Amino acid sequence: MAKQDTLESRPDIFRKHQLVILPIKNGEYIIFQDPDSRSYFQFDLDSGTIPIEIHESDPYVDRLETLDLGSISGEFQALDYANIASVLKTYTHEPELFLTIRGRLRSSSFSIALPGRDESIPIQGVQMEIDSGFEGSQGIYLIEAKMGKRQDFHIRQLYFPWKDWSSRSQKPVIPIFFSYSNGLFYLTTFQFGERYGVMEIVDQRCFSVDEDPFLVVEYDTFSAPIPVDPCEPDTAPFPQANDIDKIIDLVISFNDELDTKEAIAEYFEFDERQGDYYANAAIYLGFLERGETRGQFVLTPLGYELKRCKTRRCRNGQLLTQLFKRPTFRYSIELLRESNFDIESISTQSIADLLYRFDARYNPVTRLRRASTVKSWLKWVCMNVRFDE
């Protein structure tokens, strides 16, 4: 109940009444209205992509047997790899970083001014969980880590540790939000204001380690050998999940504890409806299938193949192959090619018309909604694949 780390993970009644819950003491909480959702930082997903920088790691990283880039399936593995490969040192401009903080701690006493309120609320001895804290010569870096990109997060996860350590450190304390998705490391540094809920981004970068992040293929050579299905598969609804990288993250992270929509929703911190959407999208692409137990999902042989991929290019190549097999996507990509890969020139209605040719299950309104997902996936193609003619 008290762990509401994203806007979507709040109960319906909290969303309806714009409520937020916040710990103030061990076992005590305050519930307050936050109509502007200042307790959550919402990333601007429509502002364009962060340029991807290729980071060259030290040669010894490739010789490690217990951790490699292709085996990352959780946030701590991703964070540890970013540390070992010196991504964190590059980002922070620190010559040396030392991991000094990790795990659950009790906060000291401090006060915060809630959004839209004049009075301050005392905070004392609440539990904080710091994914990693590093100390360098220039500062202390507190990192909140996630597997998969996030639309938003509860600022308490960074604000409480920042407030706590700022009161007992002579060095600057820098809060960083870290996420790993399909081979890319995203880091965002924040600056907090005097009031709780006031914060801004001061730095934001994305790294690919030792690999060109783009899949480069010759269009006809790649697509010609791939057979096109005569119609859309009926094993799952037509996709409603907009983030393709999250589908890849789901397959990479998939295990016996991540095999239901409830578990998927908890892992990615969204509601169960989204958990179902992403599992069904993976079924649509051929990476998952329904298990023998009701509500259970299992990896297909193709899913195991994707999970074994060691590089981003391998994963993106497999996913692009599956897109070319599905008729709505195959011919939508053809439309995209004819428009010189100008995504804005492709209308949602033209995609909806294509969908109707190959899947008659949906009414016109629903087709338009599904077409918006197709357009999101086409945007992913434009951002991640370079076609040579």
C-alpha positions, 0 to 999 in steps of 0.5 A: 500500500505504501510503496507507490513508486510511480503514478500508475502504481497508485490505487484507483482511489488515490488516482481519482482523488489525487492523493499521495502517501509519504512515510514520516516515521517508522510505521507512520504515514501522511496522506495528502492531496497533490493535484499537480503530482509534484511528488512524482517527477515525470520525464518528457518523453516527447522532447526528443531522444538523448544522443547516444554516446559510445563509451569505450570500456577498459580492456579487462572488462571483456575478460570478466566471467561473472558479469558481462553486458549480454547477461544483464537482467536486473538493475543491480547487475546494470549498475555494477556493470556501469561502475566496472566499465567506468560509465559512472566515472565518465558521467560524473567526471570523477577519476575514482569512485568508491561504492560506499552506500547500498541497501536499506537505512534509517533516515536522520531527522529533517523537515520538508514542506509539502507541495501547496502547503505552508507548514513543514512536516517532520521526518524521523527514522523512516526507511530509505533504500539506496541502490548505490552511493558512490563517493569521489573527490568532488561529491557523493553520488546517490543513485536510484536504479531501474531496469527499463525506462520509466515515465515517472518516479516518486521523488522520495526515492532520491529526495530522502537520501539526498536530504539525509546525506546533505545534512551530514556530508561536507561534500556536495550530494548529487542525486542521479536517476539511472536506468538500463534498457536494451543495452543502453545506460541512461543517467539523469542528474537532478537539483532539488529546490527548497520545497519538496517537489521542486526539482530540475534536470541539470544533466542527462546522458545515454551510453552504449558500451563498446558497441554502435547502438544502431543496427545497420542493414541493407533493406532488401537483403534483410527483408526479402528472405523473411516470409510475411504471415497471411494475417495477424496472429490470433494467439494474442491481441494486437499490440497495445504496448508502446515501448518496444525496448521494454518488451526486450527488457521483459524477455531478457529479465524473464524468469519463474518469478516474472511469469504473470501480469501481476509480477511484470507489473510489479517489476516495471512499476506500472498497473496490471493492465500494462503488465498484460499489454507487454506480455501479450506484445511479447506473445504477438512477436513470438517471444512468449506463449501462455503456459499450462497454468492459468495466467502464466507466461513462458518463454518460447524457443525464440524467446530463449534465443533473444535472451541469449543475445550478447549484443544490442544489435543481435536483439534488435535484429531479431526483433526487426525480423519478427516485425517483418513477419507480421503483415501490418508492420511489414507493410507499414515499414514499406510505407515508411520506406516510401516516405524516406523514413519520415515518421510524421508523413505516415498517418494513423488512419493509413496504418489503421486501414492496413490493420483492417486488411489483416485483422478484422477483429477491431472496430474503427475506433479501436483500430485507430488506437492500435495504429497509434501503437504501430506508429510508436513501434515505427518510431523505434525502427527509425531511431534504432535501425539504419537501412542502406539501400 
